[in-house]
Amino acid sequence: MLTTEQIEVWIRAGLDCTHLAVDGDGRHFEALIVSPVFDGLSRVQRQQRVNAVLREHFETELLHALSMRCMTPEEFNARG
Amino acid sequence: MNKEQIHKIVTENPVVLFMKGSKTFPQCGFSGRTAQVLKACNVDFVDVNVLAEADTVPELRDYADWPTIPVVYIRGELIGGCDITTEMYQAGELQAKLGDLMNPTRRALIEPLV
């Protein structure tokens, strides 16, 4: 079964994250991803950056569903 | 469904939802929730059941650079999946983007989604 730790390793390998938290039950996962890379990108562009990093795992369907919130460090620090 | 067919359907219809199952009988929680958000906006949308043809998901992955289902298109523009559509709805951005596509007589009845 896919673990949250494995997903974190995959994301960190392709994306410079200042904060990363993945939660899930082995089938459906949620990720909070904070990266300066997202600065100036729209919501869809941010997810596309993460999707590109995880592409091969989506293709093999090892990774089926990943819900994500993508924030810049400034947005993350400013949240209420 | 191949890329040409995907391109045709998203450019010829104002709102398209690629989903698992149909808007009446969704077969995945994320697909069902996304259909619910669009219904809450009172827009007519075309639903494409990706489970009906095995090649739709890989073709869509290449066409949209988007690996997961559901996917929403508005006027040919990739909006995103369940998370983005829901976030935009809650922020009022989805309704702003849909604009005139929302049924005017029922627009006032839109309830916030839990």
N, CA and C atoms of all chains as a GROMACS GRO file, in nm:
protein
  582
    1MET      N    1   0.084  -0.120   0.000
    1MET     CA    2   0.000   0.000   0.000
    1MET      C    3   0.087   0.125   0.000
    2LEU      N    4   0.041   0.223  -0.074
    2LEU     CA    5   0.115   0.350  -0.084
    2LEU      C    6   0.110   0.424   0.051
    3THR      N    7   0.225   0.477   0.092
    3THR     CA    8   0.228   0.550   0.218
    3THR      C    9   0.239   0.700   0.196
    4THR      N   10   0.202   0.775   0.297
    4THR     CA   11   0.213   0.921   0.288
    4THR      C   12   0.361   0.962   0.280
    5GLU      N   13   0.447   0.884   0.347
    5GLU     CA   14   0.590   0.914   0.344
    5GLU      C   15   0.645   0.903   0.202
    6GLN      N   16   0.600   0.800   0.129
    6GLN     CA   17   0.646   0.781  -0.008
    6GLN      C   18   0.606   0.900  -0.095
    7ILE      N   19   0.484   0.945  -0.079
    7ILE     CA   20   0.437   1.059  -0.158
    7ILE      C   21   0.519   1.184  -0.125
    8GLU      N   22   0.550   1.202   0.003
    8GLU     CA   23   0.633   1.316   0.043
    8GLU      C   24   0.770   1.310  -0.025
    9VAL      N   25   0.827   1.191  -0.030
    9VAL     CA   26   0.959   1.174  -0.095
    9VAL      C   27   0.949   1.211  -0.243
   10TRP      N   28   0.844   1.164  -0.310
   10TRP     CA   29   0.828   1.195  -0.452
   10TRP      C   30   0.815   1.345  -0.475
   11ILE      N   31   0.732   1.410  -0.392
   11ILE     CA   32   0.709   1.554  -0.411
   11ILE      C   33   0.838   1.632  -0.385
   12ARG      N   34   0.906   1.598  -0.274
   12ARG     CA   35   1.029   1.671  -0.239
   12ARG      C   36   1.138   1.652  -0.345
   13ALA      N   37   1.136   1.536  -0.410
   13ALA     CA   38   1.238   1.508  -0.512
   13ALA      C   39   1.225   1.600  -0.633
   14GLY      N   40   1.103   1.650  -0.656
   14GLY     CA   41   1.083   1.731  -0.776
   14GLY      C   42   1.046   1.875  -0.749
   15LEU      N   43   1.026   1.908  -0.622
   15LEU     CA   44   0.975   2.041  -0.590
   15LEU      C   45   1.041   2.092  -0.462
   16ASP      N   46   1.086   2.216  -0.466
   16ASP     CA   47   1.148   2.278  -0.350
   16ASP      C   48   1.038   2.324  -0.253
   17CYS      N   49   1.019   2.247  -0.144
   17CYS     CA   50   0.910   2.277  -0.050
   17CYS      C   51   0.965   2.334   0.081
   18THR      N   52   0.900   2.439   0.131
   18THR     CA   53   0.937   2.489   0.264
   18THR      C   54   0.852   2.421   0.371
   19HIS      N   55   0.736   2.367   0.330
   19HIS     CA   56   0.651   2.292   0.422
   19HIS      C   57   0.575   2.189   0.338
   20LEU      N   58   0.564   2.067   0.393
   20LEU     CA   59   0.492   1.963   0.320
   20LEU      C   60   0.427   1.869   0.420
   21ALA      N   61   0.298   1.848   0.404
   21ALA     CA   62   0.227   1.754   0.491
   21ALA      C   63   0.133   1.672   0.404
   22VAL      N   64   0.147   1.539   0.411
   22VAL     CA   65   0.060   1.451   0.333
   22VAL      C   66  -0.015   1.361   0.431
   23ASP      N   67  -0.145   1.349   0.407
   23ASP     CA   68  -0.228   1.264   0.491
   23ASP      C   69  -0.308   1.173   0.397
   24GLY      N   70  -0.347   1.056   0.445
   24GLY     CA   71  -0.425   0.970   0.358
   24GLY      C   72  -0.445   0.831   0.414
   25ASP      N   73  -0.526   0.752   0.342
   25ASP     CA   74  -0.564   0.620   0.390
   25ASP      C   75  -0.510   0.507   0.301
   26GLY      N   76  -0.416   0.540   0.213
   26GLY     CA   77  -0.362   0.439   0.123
   26GLY      C   78  -0.423   0.444  -0.016
   27ARG      N   79  -0.541   0.506  -0.028
   27ARG     CA   80  -0.608   0.521  -0.158
   27ARG      C   81  -0.626   0.669  -0.192
   28HIS      N   82  -0.680   0.742  -0.098
   28HIS     CA   83  -0.703   0.885  -0.120
   28HIS      C   84  -0.612   0.964  -0.027
   29PHE      N   85  -0.547   1.063  -0.086
   29PHE     CA   86  -0.448   1.140  -0.010
   29PHE      C   87  -0.478   1.289  -0.019
   30GLU      N   88  -0.430   1.360   0.084
   30GLU     CA   89  -0.439   1.506   0.085
   30GLU      C   90  -0.300   1.561   0.112
   31ALA      N   91  -0.265   1.668   0.044
   31ALA     CA   92  -0.134   1.727   0.066
   31ALA      C   93  -0.145   1.878   0.082
   32LEU      N   94  -0.072   1.929   0.179
   32LEU     CA   95  -0.051   2.073   0.191
   32LEU      C   96   0.092   2.098   0.146
   33ILE      N   97   0.108   2.172   0.040
   33ILE     CA   98   0.239   2.192  -0.021
   33ILE      C   99   0.270   2.342  -0.022
   34VAL      N  100   0.379   2.378   0.043
   34VAL     CA  101   0.419   2.519   0.047
   34VAL      C  102   0.553   2.532  -0.024
   35SER      N  103   0.554   2.612  -0.129
   35SER     CA  104   0.676   2.625  -0.208
   35SER      C  105   0.685   2.763  -0.271
   36PRO      N  106   0.804   2.821  -0.274
   36PRO     CA  107   0.821   2.950  -0.342
   36PRO      C  108   0.798   2.939  -0.493
   37VAL      N  109   0.805   2.818  -0.545
   37VAL     CA  110   0.784   2.794  -0.688
   37VAL      C  111   0.644   2.841  -0.732
   38PHE      N  112   0.547   2.838  -0.637
   38PHE     CA  113   0.408   2.870  -0.672
   38PHE      C  114   0.384   3.020  -0.689
   39ASP      N  115   0.482   3.101  -0.651
   39ASP     CA  116   0.465   3.246  -0.656
   39ASP      C  117   0.431   3.292  -0.798
   40GLY      N  118   0.321   3.364  -0.811
   40GLY     CA  119   0.282   3.417  -0.941
   40GLY      C  120   0.204   3.319  -1.028
   41LEU      N  121   0.183   3.196  -0.979
   41LEU     CA  122   0.108   3.097  -1.057
   41LEU      C  123  -0.037   3.090  -1.011
   42SER      N  124  -0.128   3.060  -1.104
   42SER     CA  125  -0.269   3.043  -1.070
   42SER      C  126  -0.287   2.909  -0.998
   43ARG      N  127  -0.405   2.886  -0.946
   43ARG     CA  128  -0.435   2.759  -0.878
   43ARG      C  129  -0.407   2.640  -0.969
   44VAL      N  130  -0.457   2.650  -1.093
   44VAL     CA  131  -0.442   2.536  -1.183
   44VAL      C  132  -0.295   2.516  -1.221
   45GLN      N  133  -0.223   2.625  -1.239
   45GLN     CA  134  -0.080   2.613  -1.273
   45GLN      C  135   0.000   2.551  -1.159
   46ARG      N  136  -0.038   2.583  -1.035
   46ARG     CA  137   0.031   2.525  -0.919
   46ARG      C  138   0.010   2.373  -0.915
   47GLN      N  139  -0.114   2.331  -0.934
   47GLN     CA  140  -0.140   2.186  -0.932
   47GLN      C  141  -0.072   2.116  -1.048
   48GLN      N  142  -0.065   2.186  -1.161
   48GLN     CA  143   0.003   2.126  -1.276
   48GLN      C  144   0.151   2.104  -1.247
   49ARG      N  145   0.213   2.196  -1.170
   49ARG     CA  146   0.353   2.176  -1.132
   49ARG      C  147   0.370   2.050  -1.049
   50VAL      N  148   0.279   2.031  -0.954
   50VAL     CA  149   0.286   1.912  -0.868
   50VAL      C  150   0.253   1.787  -0.951
   51ASN      N  151   0.151   1.797  -1.034
   51ASN     CA  152   0.113   1.684  -1.119
   51ASN      C  153   0.228   1.638  -1.208
   52ALA      N  154   0.305   1.736  -1.257
   52ALA     CA  155   0.418   1.703  -1.345
   52ALA      C  156   0.522   1.622  -1.268
   53VAL      N  157   0.544   1.658  -1.142
   53VAL     CA  158   0.640   1.586  -1.058
   53VAL      C  159   0.592   1.442  -1.034
   54LEU      N  160   0.462   1.426  -1.021
   54LEU     CA  161   0.405   1.295  -0.984
   54LEU      C  162   0.353   1.216  -1.104
   55ARG      N  163   0.376   1.269  -1.224
   55ARG     CA  164   0.313   1.215  -1.344
   55ARG      C  165   0.325   1.063  -1.358
   56GLU      N  166   0.448   1.010  -1.341
   56GLU     CA  167   0.466   0.866  -1.365
   56GLU      C  168   0.385   0.782  -1.266
   57HIS      N  169   0.366   0.835  -1.146
   57HIS     CA  170   0.292   0.759  -1.046
   57HIS      C  171   0.142   0.763  -1.070
   58PHE      N  172   0.095   0.872  -1.131
   58PHE     CA  173  -0.044   0.877  -1.176
   58PHE      C  174  -0.064   0.783  -1.293
   59GLU      N  175   0.034   0.779  -1.383
   59GLU     CA  176   0.021   0.695  -1.503
   59GLU      C  177   0.013   0.548  -1.469
   60THR      N  178   0.094   0.506  -1.371
   60THR     CA  179   0.090   0.365  -1.332
   60THR      C  180  -0.031   0.336  -1.242
   61GLU      N  181  -0.102   0.444  -1.205
   61GLU     CA  182  -0.219   0.436  -1.118
   61GLU      C  183  -0.187   0.385  -0.979
   62LEU      N  184  -0.056   0.392  -0.945
   62LEU     CA  185  -0.017   0.365  -0.807
   62LEU      C  186  -0.077   0.476  -0.720
   63LEU      N  187  -0.074   0.596  -0.776
   63LEU     CA  188  -0.135   0.711  -0.710
   63LEU      C  189  -0.266   0.739  -0.782
   64HIS      N  190  -0.375   0.733  -0.706
   64HIS     CA  191  -0.508   0.740  -0.768
   64HIS      C  192  -0.572   0.877  -0.743
   65ALA      N  193  -0.563   0.924  -0.621
   65ALA     CA  194  -0.632   1.048  -0.588
   65ALA      C  195  -0.552   1.128  -0.487
   66LEU      N  196  -0.514   1.248  -0.526
   66LEU     CA  197  -0.439   1.336  -0.437
   66LEU      C  198  -0.506   1.474  -0.439
   67SER      N  199  -0.564   1.506  -0.326
   67SER     CA  200  -0.624   1.636  -0.310
   67SER      C  201  -0.514   1.730  -0.261
   68MET      N  202  -0.501   1.848  -0.319
   68MET     CA  203  -0.390   1.932  -0.274
   68MET      C  204  -0.424   2.079  -0.256
   69ARG      N  205  -0.357   2.137  -0.156
   69ARG     CA  206  -0.359   2.282  -0.137
   69ARG      C  207  -0.217   2.329  -0.159
   70CYS      N  208  -0.200   2.420  -0.253
   70CYS     CA  209  -0.067   2.468  -0.290
   70CYS      C  210  -0.055   2.615  -0.251
   71MET      N  211   0.039   2.646  -0.163
   71MET     CA  212   0.054   2.784  -0.115
   71MET      C  213   0.198   2.829  -0.128
   72THR      N  214   0.215   2.960  -0.142
   72THR     CA  215   0.351   3.016  -0.136
   72THR      C  216   0.386   3.032   0.013
   73PRO      N  217   0.514   3.044   0.048
   73PRO     CA  218   0.551   3.064   0.189
   73PRO      C  219   0.482   3.187   0.248
   74GLU      N  220   0.466   3.294   0.167
   74GLU     CA  221   0.400   3.415   0.217
   74GLU      C  222   0.254   3.387   0.252
   75GLU      N  223   0.185   3.314   0.164
   75GLU     CA  224   0.044   3.281   0.190
   75GLU      C  225   0.031   3.190   0.312
   76PHE      N  226   0.125   3.096   0.324
   76PHE     CA  227   0.121   3.001   0.436
   76PHE      C  228   0.142   3.075   0.569
   77ASN      N  229   0.234   3.168   0.570
   77ASN     CA  230   0.263   3.242   0.693
   77ASN      C  231   0.151   3.339   0.729
   78ALA      N  232   0.077   3.383   0.628
   78ALA     CA  233  -0.027   3.483   0.651
   78ALA      C  234  -0.163   3.422   0.686
   79ARG      N  235  -0.174   3.290   0.678
   79ARG     CA  236  -0.306   3.229   0.698
   79ARG      C  237  -0.349   3.246   0.845
   80GLY      N  238  -0.481   3.257   0.860
   80GLY     CA  239  -0.534   3.291   0.992
   80GLY      C  240  -0.533   3.177   1.091
   81MET      N  241  -1.214   0.813  -2.622
   81MET     CA  242  -1.217   0.949  -2.677
   81MET      C  243  -1.073   0.996  -2.699
   82ASN      N  244  -1.041   1.041  -2.821
   82ASN     CA  245  -0.905   1.086  -2.848
   82ASN      C  246  -0.893   1.238  -2.830
   83LYS      N  247  -0.770   1.290  -2.847
   83LYS     CA  248  -0.747   1.433  -2.819
   83LYS      C  249  -0.832   1.524  -2.907
   84GLU      N  250  -0.852   1.484  -3.034
   84GLU     CA  251  -0.932   1.567  -3.125
   84GLU      C  252  -1.077   1.573  -3.074
   85GLN      N  253  -1.128   1.458  -3.029
   85GLN     CA  254  -1.265   1.455  -2.977
   85GLN      C  255  -1.277   1.535  -2.847
   86ILE      N  256  -1.172   1.525  -2.763
   86ILE     CA  257  -1.171   1.602  -2.638
   86ILE      C  258  -1.171   1.751  -2.671
   87HIS      N  259  -1.085   1.791  -2.766
   87HIS     CA  260  -1.076   1.932  -2.804
   87HIS      C  261  -1.212   1.982  -2.855
   88LYS      N  262  -1.275   1.899  -2.938
   88LYS     CA  263  -1.404   1.936  -2.996
   88LYS      C  264  -1.509   1.956  -2.886
   89ILE      N  265  -1.514   1.864  -2.792
   89ILE     CA  266  -1.621   1.873  -2.691
   89ILE      C  267  -1.598   1.991  -2.595
   90VAL      N  268  -1.470   2.022  -2.562
   90VAL     CA  269  -1.448   2.133  -2.468
   90VAL      C  270  -1.457   2.270  -2.535
   91THR      N  271  -1.443   2.273  -2.668
   91THR     CA  272  -1.454   2.402  -2.736
   91THR      C  273  -1.595   2.428  -2.788
   92GLU      N  274  -1.673   2.322  -2.805
   92GLU     CA  275  -1.809   2.340  -2.857
   92GLU      C  276  -1.914   2.349  -2.748
   93ASN      N  277  -1.874   2.321  -2.623
   93ASN     CA  278  -1.968   2.329  -2.511
   93ASN      C  279  -1.912   2.425  -2.405
   94PRO      N  280  -1.997   2.514  -2.351
   94PRO     CA  281  -1.947   2.613  -2.255
   94PRO      C  282  -1.888   2.551  -2.129
   95VAL      N  283  -1.952   2.447  -2.077
   95VAL     CA  284  -1.904   2.385  -1.954
   95VAL      C  285  -1.902   2.233  -1.971
   96VAL      N  286  -1.786   2.174  -1.946
   96VAL     CA  287  -1.771   2.029  -1.962
   96VAL      C  288  -1.706   1.973  -1.835
   97LEU      N  289  -1.761   1.863  -1.786
   97LEU     CA  290  -1.703   1.793  -1.671
   97LEU      C  291  -1.667   1.651  -1.714
   98PHE      N  292  -1.537   1.620  -1.711
   98PHE     CA  293  -1.492   1.482  -1.730
   98PHE      C  294  -1.496   1.416  -1.593
   99MET      N  295  -1.570   1.309  -1.580
   99MET     CA  296  -1.592   1.249  -1.448
   99MET      C  297  -1.602   1.098  -1.456
  100LYS      N  298  -1.592   1.036  -1.340
  100LYS     CA  299  -1.617   0.892  -1.330
  100LYS      C  300  -1.765   0.874  -1.300
  101GLY      N  301  -1.837   0.812  -1.393
  101GLY     CA  302  -1.982   0.802  -1.382
  101GLY      C  303  -2.046   0.919  -1.452
  102SER      N  304  -2.171   0.946  -1.418
  102SER     CA  305  -2.244   1.056  -1.480
  102SER      C  306  -2.290   1.152  -1.372
  103LYS      N  307  -2.338   1.270  -1.416
  103LYS     CA  308  -2.382   1.366  -1.315
  103LYS      C  309  -2.500   1.311  -1.235
  104THR      N  310  -2.576   1.221  -1.295
  104THR     CA  311  -2.687   1.159  -1.222
  104THR      C  312  -2.639   1.047  -1.131
  105PHE      N  313  -2.541   0.969  -1.182
  105PHE     CA  314  -2.487   0.858  -1.103
  105PHE      C  315  -2.334   0.863  -1.098
  106PRO      N  316  -2.278   0.955  -1.020
  106PRO     CA  317  -2.132   0.961  -1.009
  106PRO      C  318  -2.077   0.834  -0.944
  107GLN      N  319  -1.959   0.791  -0.989
  107GLN     CA  320  -1.901   0.668  -0.936
  107GLN      C  321  -1.772   0.695  -0.859
  108CYS      N  322  -1.753   0.820  -0.817
  108CYS     CA  323  -1.636   0.858  -0.739
  108CYS      C  324  -1.676   0.981  -0.660
  109GLY      N  325  -1.632   0.989  -0.535
  109GLY     CA  326  -1.672   1.100  -0.449
  109GLY      C  327  -1.630   1.236  -0.502
  110PHE      N  328  -1.507   1.242  -0.558
  110PHE     CA  329  -1.458   1.370  -0.609
  110PHE      C  330  -1.539   1.414  -0.732
  111SER      N  331  -1.570   1.318  -0.818
  111SER     CA  332  -1.652   1.350  -0.936
  111SER      C  333  -1.790   1.398  -0.893
  112GLY      N  334  -1.848   1.328  -0.796
  112GLY     CA  335  -1.982   1.364  -0.749
  112GLY      C  336  -1.984   1.503  -0.688
  113ARG      N  337  -1.879   1.533  -0.610
  113ARG     CA  338  -1.874   1.664  -0.545
  113ARG      C  339  -1.860   1.776  -0.649
  114THR      N  340  -1.780   1.752  -0.750
  114THR     CA  341  -1.759   1.853  -0.854
  114THR      C  342  -1.888   1.877  -0.932
  115ALA      N  343  -1.959   1.769  -0.963
  115ALA     CA  344  -2.089   1.783  -1.031
  115ALA      C  345  -2.186   1.862  -0.944
  116GLN      N  346  -2.178   1.838  -0.814
  116GLN     CA  347  -2.266   1.907  -0.719
  116GLN      C  348  -2.237   2.058  -0.718
  117VAL      N  349  -2.109   2.094  -0.726
  117VAL     CA  350  -2.070   2.235  -0.729
  117VAL      C  351  -2.126   2.302  -0.855
  118LEU      N  352  -2.112   2.235  -0.969
  118LEU     CA  353  -2.164   2.293  -1.094
  118LEU      C  354  -2.316   2.304  -1.090
  119LYS      N  355  -2.381   2.203  -1.034
  119LYS     CA  356  -2.527   2.210  -1.021
  119LYS      C  357  -2.567   2.325  -0.931
  120ALA      N  358  -2.487   2.349  -0.824
  120ALA     CA  359  -2.517   2.458  -0.732
  120ALA      C  360  -2.507   2.594  -0.801
  121CYS      N  361  -2.428   2.601  -0.908
  121CYS     CA  362  -2.414   2.724  -0.986
  121CYS      C  363  -2.527   2.740  -1.088
  122ASN      N  364  -2.613   2.639  -1.099
  122ASN     CA  365  -2.722   2.644  -1.196
  122ASN      C  366  -2.675   2.664  -1.340
  123VAL      N  367  -2.574   2.588  -1.377
  123VAL     CA  368  -2.531   2.592  -1.516
  123VAL      C  369  -2.564   2.457  -1.581
  124ASP      N  370  -2.591   2.465  -1.711
  124ASP     CA  371  -2.602   2.342  -1.788
  124ASP      C  372  -2.461   2.298  -1.822
  125PHE      N  373  -2.428   2.172  -1.798
  125PHE     CA  374  -2.295   2.126  -1.834
  125PHE      C  375  -2.302   1.987  -1.896
  126VAL      N  376  -2.202   1.961  -1.982
  126VAL     CA  377  -2.191   1.830  -2.046
  126VAL      C  378  -2.105   1.743  -1.957
  127ASP      N  379  -2.152   1.625  -1.924
  127ASP     CA  380  -2.071   1.531  -1.846
  127ASP      C  381  -2.018   1.421  -1.938
  128VAL      N  382  -1.889   1.395  -1.926
  128VAL     CA  383  -1.825   1.288  -2.004
  128VAL      C  384  -1.781   1.181  -1.906
  129ASN      N  385  -1.835   1.062  -1.918
  129ASN     CA  386  -1.798   0.952  -1.830
  129ASN      C  387  -1.669   0.887  -1.882
  130VAL      N  388  -1.560   0.910  -1.811
  130VAL     CA  389  -1.430   0.859  -1.858
  130VAL      C  390  -1.421   0.706  -1.844
  131LEU      N  391  -1.512   0.649  -1.768
  131LEU     CA  392  -1.510   0.503  -1.753
  131LEU      C  393  -1.569   0.434  -1.876
  132ALA      N  394  -1.636   0.512  -1.962
  132ALA     CA  395  -1.703   0.453  -2.078
  132ALA      C  396  -1.604   0.408  -2.186
  133GLU      N  397  -1.491   0.481  -2.198
  133GLU     CA  398  -1.390   0.445  -2.299
  133GLU      C  399  -1.253   0.447  -2.233
  134ALA      N  400  -1.181   0.338  -2.246
  134ALA     CA  401  -1.055   0.319  -2.172
  134ALA      C  402  -0.948   0.421  -2.208
  135ASP      N  403  -0.951   0.476  -2.329
  135ASP     CA  404  -0.842   0.566  -2.368
  135ASP      C  405  -0.865   0.712  -2.328
  136THR      N  406  -0.980   0.745  -2.274
  136THR     CA  407  -1.010   0.886  -2.244
  136THR      C  408  -0.913   0.944  -2.141
  137VAL      N  409  -0.885   0.870  -2.033
  137VAL     CA  410  -0.798   0.924  -1.927
  137VAL      C  411  -0.656   0.951  -1.978
  138PRO      N  412  -0.590   0.854  -2.043
  138PRO     CA  413  -0.456   0.885  -2.096
  138PRO      C  414  -0.457   0.995  -2.203
  139GLU      N  415  -0.558   1.001  -2.286
  139GLU     CA  416  -0.566   1.107  -2.388
  139GLU      C  417  -0.586   1.244  -2.322
  140LEU      N  418  -0.668   1.245  -2.218
  140LEU     CA  419  -0.695   1.370  -2.145
  140LEU      C  420  -0.570   1.415  -2.070
  141ARG      N  421  -0.494   1.318  -2.019
  141ARG     CA  422  -0.370   1.348  -1.947
  141ARG      C  423  -0.274   1.424  -2.039
  142ASP      N  424  -0.266   1.381  -2.163
  142ASP     CA  425  -0.179   1.449  -2.259
  142ASP      C  426  -0.238   1.581  -2.305
  143TYR      N  427  -0.368   1.582  -2.332
  143TYR     CA  428  -0.434   1.703  -2.384
  143TYR      C  429  -0.428   1.816  -2.283
  144ALA      N  430  -0.458   1.782  -2.157
  144ALA     CA  431  -0.475   1.884  -2.054
  144ALA      C  432  -0.354   1.897  -1.964
  145ASP      N  433  -0.260   1.804  -1.972
  145ASP     CA  434  -0.151   1.798  -1.876
  145ASP      C  435  -0.210   1.788  -1.735
  146TRP      N  436  -0.309   1.703  -1.724
  146TRP     CA  437  -0.384   1.688  -1.597
  146TRP      C  438  -0.409   1.540  -1.575
  147PRO      N  439  -0.357   1.481  -1.467
  147PRO     CA  440  -0.357   1.335  -1.457
  147PRO      C  441  -0.476   1.272  -1.387
  148THR      N  442  -0.558   1.354  -1.320
  148THR     CA  443  -0.664   1.293  -1.239
  148THR      C  444  -0.802   1.337  -1.284
  149ILE      N  445  -0.900   1.259  -1.249
  149ILE     CA  446  -1.041   1.285  -1.277
  149ILE      C  447  -1.107   1.321  -1.144
  150PRO      N  448  -1.191   1.420  -1.138
  150PRO     CA  449  -1.255   1.496  -1.246
  150PRO      C  450  -1.171   1.613  -1.299
  151VAL      N  451  -1.214   1.664  -1.413
  151VAL     CA  452  -1.158   1.784  -1.473
  151VAL      C  453  -1.273   1.870  -1.525
  152VAL      N  454  -1.266   1.999  -1.495
  152VAL     CA  455  -1.368   2.093  -1.542
  152VAL      C  456  -1.309   2.185  -1.648
  153TYR      N  457  -1.383   2.204  -1.756
  153TYR     CA  458  -1.350   2.304  -1.858
  153TYR      C  459  -1.463   2.405  -1.866
  154ILE      N  460  -1.426   2.534  -1.872
  154ILE     CA  461  -1.525   2.639  -1.899
  154ILE      C  462  -1.478   2.718  -2.020
  155ARG      N  463  -1.562   2.724  -2.122
  155ARG     CA  464  -1.530   2.791  -2.249
  155ARG      C  465  -1.392   2.751  -2.300
  156GLY      N  466  -1.364   2.622  -2.294
  156GLY     CA  467  -1.238   2.572  -2.349
  156GLY      C  468  -1.118   2.587  -2.257
  157GLU      N  469  -1.137   2.650  -2.141
  157GLU     CA  470  -1.026   2.673  -2.048
  157GLU      C  471  -1.026   2.568  -1.938
  158LEU      N  472  -0.911   2.508  -1.914
  158LEU     CA  473  -0.896   2.413  -1.805
  158LEU      C  474  -0.911   2.487  -1.672
  159ILE      N  475  -1.007   2.449  -1.593
  159ILE     CA  476  -1.029   2.512  -1.463
  159ILE      C  477  -0.956   2.434  -1.354
  160GLY      N  478  -0.968   2.301  -1.356
  160GLY     CA  479  -0.900   2.219  -1.258
  160GLY      C  480  -0.988   2.104  -1.214
  161GLY      N  481  -0.950   2.043  -1.103
  161GLY     CA  482  -1.024   1.929  -1.051
  161GLY      C  483  -1.118   1.969  -0.939
  162CYS      N  484  -1.144   1.874  -0.851
  162CYS     CA  485  -1.240   1.896  -0.743
  162CYS      C  486  -1.196   2.007  -0.647
  163ASP      N  487  -1.070   2.005  -0.608
  163ASP     CA  488  -1.022   2.103  -0.509
  163ASP      C  489  -1.037   2.246  -0.560
  164ILE      N  490  -0.987   2.267  -0.682
  164ILE     CA  491  -0.986   2.402  -0.738
  164ILE      C  492  -1.128   2.451  -0.763
  165THR      N  493  -1.211   2.362  -0.820
  165THR     CA  494  -1.348   2.402  -0.849
  165THR      C  495  -1.422   2.439  -0.721
  166THR      N  496  -1.400   2.359  -0.616
  166THR     CA  497  -1.467   2.387  -0.488
  166THR      C  498  -1.415   2.517  -0.426
  167GLU      N  499  -1.281   2.535  -0.426
  167GLU     CA  500  -1.223   2.658  -0.371
  167GLU      C  501  -1.274   2.780  -0.446
  168MET      N  502  -1.281   2.770  -0.578
  168MET     CA  503  -1.328   2.884  -0.659
  168MET      C  504  -1.475   2.913  -0.630
  169TYR      N  505  -1.554   2.807  -0.611
  169TYR     CA  506  -1.696   2.826  -0.578
  169TYR      C  507  -1.710   2.900  -0.446
  170GLN      N  508  -1.634   2.855  -0.347
  170GLN     CA  509  -1.644   2.914  -0.214
  170GLN      C  510  -1.597   3.059  -0.214
  171ALA      N  511  -1.503   3.092  -0.304
  171ALA     CA  512  -1.453   3.230  -0.314
  171ALA      C  513  -1.538   3.316  -0.407
  172GLY      N  514  -1.638   3.255  -0.472
  172GLY     CA  515  -1.721   3.329  -0.568
  172GLY      C  516  -1.658   3.345  -0.705
  173GLU      N  517  -1.536   3.290  -0.720
  173GLU     CA  518  -1.465   3.306  -0.848
  173GLU      C  519  -1.525   3.221  -0.959
  174LEU      N  520  -1.578   3.106  -0.921
  174LEU     CA  521  -1.637   3.017  -1.022
  174LEU      C  522  -1.762   3.082  -1.082
  175GLN      N  523  -1.844   3.139  -0.994
  175GLN     CA  524  -1.966   3.205  -1.040
  175GLN      C  525  -1.930   3.323  -1.131
  176ALA      N  526  -1.822   3.397  -1.094
  176ALA     CA  527  -1.780   3.510  -1.176
  176ALA      C  528  -1.735   3.464  -1.314
  177LYS      N  529  -1.665   3.351  -1.318
  177LYS     CA  530  -1.617   3.298  -1.445
  177LYS      C  531  -1.732   3.245  -1.530
  178LEU      N  532  -1.831   3.185  -1.465
  178LEU     CA  533  -1.946   3.131  -1.539
  178LEU      C  534  -2.034   3.243  -1.593
  179GLY      N  535  -2.049   3.350  -1.513
  179GLY     CA  536  -2.123   3.468  -1.558
  179GLY      C  537  -2.258   3.435  -1.617
  180ASP      N  538  -2.276   3.472  -1.743
  180ASP     CA  539  -2.404   3.456  -1.811
  180ASP      C  540  -2.444   3.311  -1.832
  181LEU      N  541  -2.351   3.220  -1.811
  181LEU     CA  542  -2.385   3.078  -1.830
  181LEU      C  543  -2.479   3.029  -1.719
  182MET      N  544  -2.480   3.102  -1.606
  182MET     CA  545  -2.570   3.063  -1.498
  182MET      C  546  -2.712   3.104  -1.533
  183ASN      N  547  -2.805   3.018  -1.500
  183ASN     CA  548  -2.945   3.045  -1.527
  183ASN      C  549  -2.991   3.166  -1.446
  184PRO      N  550  -3.025   3.278  -1.513
  184PRO     CA  551  -3.052   3.403  -1.441
  184PRO      C  552  -3.170   3.395  -1.346
  185THR      N  553  -3.272   3.318  -1.383
  185THR     CA  554  -3.391   3.316  -1.299
  185THR      C  555  -3.366   3.243  -1.168
  186ARG      N  556  -3.262   3.158  -1.166
  186ARG     CA  557  -3.236   3.082  -1.044
  186ARG      C  558  -3.108   3.128  -0.975
  187ARG      N  559  -3.040   3.228  -1.033
  187ARG     CA  560  -2.911   3.269  -0.980
  187ARG      C  561  -2.922   3.315  -0.834
  188ALA      N  562  -3.035   3.380  -0.804
  188ALA     CA  563  -3.053   3.434  -0.668
  188ALA      C  564  -3.070   3.323  -0.564
  189LEU      N  565  -3.100   3.204  -0.610
  189LEU     CA  566  -3.130   3.095  -0.516
  189LEU      C  567  -3.006   3.016  -0.475
  190ILE      N  568  -2.890   3.054  -0.529
  190ILE     CA  569  -2.769   2.976  -0.502
  190ILE      C  570  -2.738   2.975  -0.352
  191GLU      N  571  -2.726   2.857  -0.302
  191GLU     CA  572  -2.696   2.839  -0.159
  191GLU      C  573  -2.548   2.809  -0.144
  192PRO      N  574  -2.488   2.856  -0.036
  192PRO     CA  575  -2.348   2.817  -0.012
  192PRO      C  576  -2.336   2.667   0.011
  193LEU      N  577  -2.229   2.610  -0.041
  193LEU     CA  578  -2.208   2.467  -0.026
  193LEU      C  579  -2.138   2.443   0.107
  194VAL      N  580  -2.177   2.338   0.176
  194VAL     CA  581  -2.115   2.306   0.306
  194VAL      C  582  -1.970   2.264   0.285
   0.00000   0.00000   0.00000
